[in-house]
Amino acid sequence: QVQLVESGGGSVQAGGSLRLSCVASGKIDRSYCMGWFRQDGGKEREGVAVVDSDGATTYADSVKGRFTISKDGAKNTLYLQMNNLEPEDTAMYYCAAAAISCSTVVAGRRWDYGMDYWGKGTLVTISS
C-alpha cells in the first residue's frame, strides 16, 4: 500500500503564495506518476499538475505560469508551489500517485481516473 499525506494548505489573499507538500510512504515506487488535484465543493475533481519519474511535468491550463510541481526523491516528498493565487484556486488539494506514466494519465478523459492512491487533502482558501 501507499500512503500520501498532504500539508501546507491555508488561507491567503489573492496574489499571495502557498507551498503544498505531500509525503509518500509505503510501497511507493520512483517510477510512479505523482500529481496534484483539486476539488471545490460539488465541482468535478480537476487535475492541476503531474510529474513523471523522469521529471517531465504537465500542468492544467488554468495554473500554467503560476504553479510549479516538483519532487524530492530522497525525501519521498512532492511539492506544489502556488504563486499569484486567485479566488478561483480555492479548493481542497489532493496528492495522488499512479503506477503508470504521466503521459498515460493525461491522455485519459480525466486525469484522476488514472490515479491509484490518494491523500486526504489539504484546504486552500483564497480571499479577494
C-alpha positions in Angstrom: 0.0 0.0 0.0 0.9 3.6 -0.5 0.2 6.4 2.0 0.1 10.0 1.0 -0.1 12.9 3.5 -0.6 16.5 2.4 0.2 19.7 4.3 0.7 23.4 3.6 -2.8 24.5 2.9 -4.2 27.7 4.4 -6.0 31.0 3.8 -4.3 33.7 1.9 -5.3 36.8 0.0 -5.4 36.9 -3.8 -1.9 37.4 -5.2 -0.3 35.5 -2.4 1.6 32.2 -2.4 1.4 28.8 -0.8 3.6 25.7 -0.9 1.9 22.4 -0.6 3.8 19.3 0.4 3.0 15.6 0.2 5.0 12.9 1.9 4.7 9.5 0.4 5.3 6.3 2.4 4.8 2.6 2.0 5.3 0.7 -1.3 5.9 3.8 -3.4 7.9 3.3 -6.5 10.0 6.0 -8.0 8.6 5.1 -11.4 5.1 6.3 -10.3 3.5 9.3 -11.8 2.8 11.8 -9.0 0.3 14.7 -9.1 -1.8 17.3 -7.5 -5.6 17.5 -7.9 -8.2 19.8 -6.5 -11.9 19.9 -5.9 -14.1 22.8 -5.0 -17.3 21.7 -3.3 -19.6 19.7 -5.7 -17.5 20.5 -8.8 -15.7 17.9 -10.7 -12.2 17.0 -9.4 -9.6 18.7 -11.5 -6.0 17.7 -12.4 -3.7 20.5 -11.5 -0.2 19.2 -12.3 1.7 15.9 -12.6 5.3 15.0 -12.7 6.7 11.8 -14.2 9.6 9.6 -13.0 11.9 11.4 -15.4 10.9 14.8 -14.1 8.6 15.7 -17.1 5.7 17.9 -15.9 2.3 18.7 -17.2 0.0 21.5 -16.0 -3.6 22.4 -16.3 -4.0 25.5 -18.5 -5.6 27.3 -15.5 -2.4 27.2 -13.5 0.4 27.4 -16.1 2.9 30.1 -15.3 1.7 30.3 -11.7 2.1 26.8 -10.2 5.2 24.6 -10.1 5.3 20.9 -9.3 8.5 19.3 -8.0 9.6 16.3 -6.1 12.5 15.3 -3.8 13.2 11.7 -4.3 15.4 11.4 -1.2 12.6 12.7 1.0 9.8 10.9 -0.9 8.1 14.3 -1.0 6.0 16.0 -3.7 5.6 19.8 -3.7 3.3 22.3 -5.3 4.5 25.9 -5.3 1.5 28.2 -5.9 2.1 31.8 -6.8 -0.2 34.7 -7.7 -3.1 32.8 -6.3 -6.7 33.7 -7.3 -10.0 33.2 -5.6 -10.8 30.5 -8.3 -7.9 28.5 -6.8 -9.9 27.9 -3.7 -10.4 24.1 -3.2 -9.3 21.0 -1.4 -6.0 19.9 -2.9 -5.1 16.3 -3.1 -1.9 14.5 -3.7 -2.1 11.3 -5.8 0.1 8.6 -7.3 -0.3 6.3 -10.2 1.6 3.1 -11.2 1.6 4.2 -14.8 3.3 7.0 -16.7 2.0 10.5 -16.5 1.7 10.6 -20.3 -0.9 7.8 -19.9 -2.6 9.7 -17.1 -3.0 12.9 -19.0 -4.1 11.1 -22.2 -7.3 10.0 -20.4 -10.6 11.9 -20.4 -10.0 12.8 -16.8 -6.6 12.7 -15.1 -8.0 11.5 -11.8 -9.2 8.3 -13.5 -5.6 7.2 -13.9 -4.5 7.6 -10.3 -4.3 4.7 -7.9 -3.5 6.3 -4.5 -4.9 9.4 -2.8 -4.2 11.5 0.2 -6.9 13.0 2.3 -6.3 16.6 1.1 -5.3 20.0 2.4 -7.7 23.0 2.1 -6.6 26.1 0.2 -8.8 29.3 0.6 -8.1 32.4 -1.4 -9.9 35.6 -0.5 -10.3 38.6 -2.9 
